[in-house]
């Protein structure tokens, strides 16, 4: 978790009076990870991916789900509120709607490009899912923000509560590892570190914009860092 500096009062980003907030307790309560999605929202996410649901209609459905998520947190008495990542199909592939140079590709589309096909097929067998069912954000060109990743989500949550809000973002190692597919990415970037520089720049821009918009806490998710340790012990890649 990477917090910005919490303040007892914070200026309204629209230029209004400062908003006073009580100091956080010594051990504040918050949520880590996404909230369960309703059947209605899951259906809307699928329809949105298929191009069968407009973005305004999807956002309207997601707004209601975020309201429900926030209300449950307020009833439970949490100190730092999250939006439950309700608008995201998963914790990092949502970036394809926000960034230039990316596209969601199924594992089936990438099968001919992987270096170790037998290990790849073993992974799919272990997961017990068809290759067409898993889609990964893949870098196909120069990466740049087409729109903010989470600033809009923050703005909506702040209309629902005056408690501190935490937003979540995928970390730079996760995005660099996940989006690099040599057969597609190599035409734009010479290597992963070169692409990683743009990933870090994009996340830094987002972090600064979130701070400017009044976000008190930003959580960067880096589950793939286990690869650094576990792959050396097992001599094999993990699911990522």
TABELRA-V33971 format. One record per backbone hydrogen bond with DSSP energy under -0.5 kcal/mol. CO is the residue of the C=O (numbers start at 0). NH is the residue of the N-H. If there is no record, write none. Layout:
CO,NH + CO,NH
This chain:
0,2 + 1,217 + 3,5 + 7,20 + 9,18 + 11,14 + 15,11 + 17,19 + 18,9 + 24,27 + 28,78 + 28,79 + 37,41 + 38,42 + 39,43 + 40,44 + 41,45 + 42,46 + 43,47 + 44,48 + 45,49 + 46,51 + 46,52 + 47,50 + 53,57 + 54,58 + 55,59 + 56,60 + 57,61 + 58,62 + 59,63 + 60,64 + 61,65 + 62,66 + 63,67 + 64,68 + 65,69 + 66,70 + 67,71 + 68,72 + 69,73 + 70,74 + 71,75 + 72,76 + 72,77 + 73,76 + 78,163 + 80,165 + 82,85 + 83,34 + 84,87 + 89,93 + 91,94 + 92,95 + 93,96 + 94,97 + 94,98 + 97,145 + 97,146 + 98,101 + 99,143 + 100,139 + 100,140 + 102,137 + 104,135 + 105,109 + 106,110 + 107,110 + 109,112 + 109,113 + 110,113 + 114,116 + 115,119 + 116,120 + 117,121 + 118,122 + 119,123 + 120,124 + 121,125 + 122,126 + 123,127 + 123,128 + 129,132 + 129,133 + 130,106 + 130,107 + 130,133 + 132,134 + 133,106 + 135,104 + 135,137 + 137,102 + 137,139 + 143,99 + 149,153 + 150,154 + 151,155 + 152,156 + 153,157 + 155,158 + 156,159 + 156,160 + 163,80 + 164,215 + 164,216 + 166,218 + 168,220 + 170,174 + 171,175 + 172,176 + 173,177 + 174,178 + 175,179 + 178,138 + 178,180 + 180,183 + 180,184 + 181,185 + 184,187 + 184,188 + 190,194 + 191,195 + 192,196 + 193,197 + 194,197 + 194,198 + 195,199 + 196,200 + 197,201 + 198,202 + 199,203 + 200,204 + 201,205 + 202,206 + 203,207 + 204,208 + 205,209 + 206,210 + 207,211 + 208,212 + 209,214 + 210,213 + 215,3 + 216,166 + 217,1 + 217,219 + 218,168 + 218,220 + 220,170 + 221,224 + 222,225 + 223,226 + 224,227 + 224,228 + 225,228 + 225,229 + 226,230 + 228,231 + 228,232 + 229,233 + 230,234
